[in-house]
Amino acid sequence: MNNISASGFLDLCRSRYSCRAYSERVPAAADMEYIMECARLAPSACNRQPWRLMVIGPDDERRHAVAQAYNRPWITSAPTYIIVCGAPAEAWTRPDDGKNHLDVDLAIIAEHICLAAADRGLGTCWVCNFNPARLTVDLKLPCGIVPMAIVPLGYPAADAVPEKKRNDLEALIIK
């Protein structure tokens, strides 16, 4: 049933990084379909699937909205953006404390996008430091839909790979 080896997934996780420099090469349609199918298969709390995705390609007039909401020059080098949005009213809420799990569900689908892109040799970066009100207005998002992340996507520029720093496993374990 599963054709991905444990070492293959570990290698994929090791190879994925936050890419902040992209080549002009546009992702192939087949790669985009693969990434979107991987996103579609992401789990969510109680299978509510409260997400919406907006794909903005290189010729899309909405690109300016991303650059306005996240005013960093590097983002304009990405040929494609996936805007990860959600519907808070559709998300599962934990009964004991009222915690709405939209942020968790959207984080899961965003990471499916990032790992699927890495599997196809594409780079991505989570961008959450943007103006959500401006992006909502400029993208004309439907009522009740909120943006959570901008995921720039494309082929990394030749010099795009930064050093990857992670804490030791021992630092993550609570004893």
Order of alpha helices (4+ residues) and beta strands (2+ residues): alpha-alpha-beta-alpha-beta-alpha-beta-alpha-beta-alpha
